[in-house]
Amino acid sequence: MSLLEKIQKKESVVGVVGLGYVGLPLLLEFIENGFYCIGFDVDPKKIEKIQKKQTYIRHISESRISEAVDSGNLTVSKDFSSLKSADCIIVAVPTPLDKHQQPDLSYIIKTSETIAKYLKKGQLVVLESSTWPGTTMEIMKPILEESGLFYAKDFYLAFSPEREDPNNAKYSTRTIPKVIGANDEASRDCAKALYDAVIVQTVPVSSTQAAEATKLLENIFRSVNIALVNEMKMILDRMGIDVWEVIEAASTKPFGFMPFYPGPGLGGHCIPIDPFYLTWKAREYDIATRFIELAGEINTSMPYYVAGKVVEALNNHQKSIKSAKVLILGAAYKKDIDDMRESPTLKLIEILESKGADVDYNDPLIPSMPKVRKYQYDMQSIDLTPENLKKYDVVLISTDHSTYDYQLICEHSVLVVDTRNATKNIKKYRDKIVKA
Ligand SMILES: NC(=O)c1ccc[n+]([C@@H]2O[C@H](COP(=O)([O-])OP(=O)(O)OC[C@H]3O[C@@H](n4cnc5c(N)ncnc54)[C@H](O)[C@@H]3O)[C@@H](O)[C@H]2O)c1
């Protein structure tokens, strides 16, 4: 039986390498649709948790994991020799920036080397990690071919970008259309059939490069528009105009406008990082990515702008930032999730502490600060009680979690700096709220 037929009959075994925010929900989707799956990760804690039917991602329920394990259709392992048993191998490993803000493809390279060791004839490999156009063919293909097998002759290769939006109640892995690119028809057909089995709409494109570029365009579009609205915030604030009111009014236009919202800076694994993958690759073609760099500059300056607003607000309350007690609300990079990768709160702590402030944080979803790429804070979340709120010179809202009681926060805080318009409905304490 050909691989295509095997996939169409759901008899192909699906291997997912990297069981993080992208890989785990994808793995579960395949199992829930009747595929036998093998999940691989180098992190033994993740493997152990799945085996114990426990979750490690807040918005992925324990019941989903436990049903997957009980179905008998799931094996998880850090033993990559089982890659031999998979017909289709999906790769969802990290693609961060290195300390010089350049693409770090080490995870893709390492994974490709591992797959090459066990690659067998007739397998399909799909890369899902966000990366610069050309990665699949220029980096992954040659490594896979070190196995002695050849692309398009012996194995299939495709790229399909991930559009996972953690905790989005409206869209899930299954309902978000999926772009699939391959440089030969057979690879594209196999990859399309694979995702067609679990996702409502697939969008084939003519090459892996086009699919890679699609993902970058989507994230650059967001980064540039967020930068634009952040710039509008600073201009309008100087003019005494509320940017939030302006965005709300502009959003009533039924065409040609899409609202983006200002904030304390960019966060997450995608928007602050992915655009610079294109910048790096564009240099090879002697072309500057001016929009990307300008957006990066504005978005990167946002935590400094917010810190400036905190200093100004304290000053207006006869208080210096030096030795001021600051409580930051929200450590996650966006509301209602427990992911704090690249969160602007991390930078805010650094800036405020460098000015002599004594900083604490609260996040109901992050009880203590984990070690992340650039930062390692030894901090525990402070309980959000009226007594505690009163102890701080200023409370800075960095992430607008839905569970926060903003009435209580404003009532008991001396001063509130709000970067998310979270206090828009609080009328009574307006004189102690500063928008930033
Ligand atoms: N998180 C999102 O919302 C999102 C959305 C769209 C695209 N992406 C992209 O998807 C990719 C994965 O992101 P993520 O958020 O799932 O990352 P993640 O850090 O949550 O998960 C990656 C997993 O890969 C594992 N891993 C690392 N090296 C490995 C190796 N050599 N072999 C096997 N496993 C390995 C890690 O232990 C981790 O569990 C990135 O390229 C990211 O840009 C993420």
The ligand as an ORCA input file, in Angstrom:
! r2SCAN-3c Opt
* xyz 0 1
  N       3.456     28.411     20.854
  C       2.743     28.851     19.853
  O       1.670     29.359     20.056
  C       3.235     28.729     18.406
  C       2.379     29.128     17.384
  C       2.791     29.010     16.070
  C       4.053     28.501     15.786
  N       4.890     28.131     16.793
  C       6.190     27.572     16.423
  O       6.194     26.184     16.665
  C       7.486     25.744     17.089
  C       7.387     25.061     18.437
  O       6.914     25.991     19.381
  P       6.299     25.573     20.787
  O       5.630     26.789     21.309
  O       5.534     24.308     20.676
  O       7.642     25.308     21.601
  P       7.765     24.539     23.005
  O       9.032     25.003     23.608
  O       6.492     24.666     23.779
  O       7.898     23.010     22.582
  C       8.978     22.495     21.900
  C       9.264     21.125     22.447
  O      10.322     20.560     21.687
  C      11.139     19.800     22.576
  N      12.427     19.614     21.949
  C      13.490     20.442     21.885
  N      14.492     19.863     21.207
  C      14.070     18.646     20.824
  C      14.637     17.594     20.089
  N      15.882     17.677     19.603
  N      13.915     16.485     19.912
  C      12.676     16.383     20.413
  N      12.056     17.358     21.108
  C      12.747     18.475     21.308
  C      11.167     20.637     23.845
  O      11.528     19.849     24.966
  C       9.706     21.112     23.908
  O       8.901     20.212     24.628
  C       8.362     26.995     17.094
  O       9.012     27.094     15.874
  C       7.346     28.112     17.214
  O       7.824     29.318     16.670
  C       4.489     28.219     18.105
*
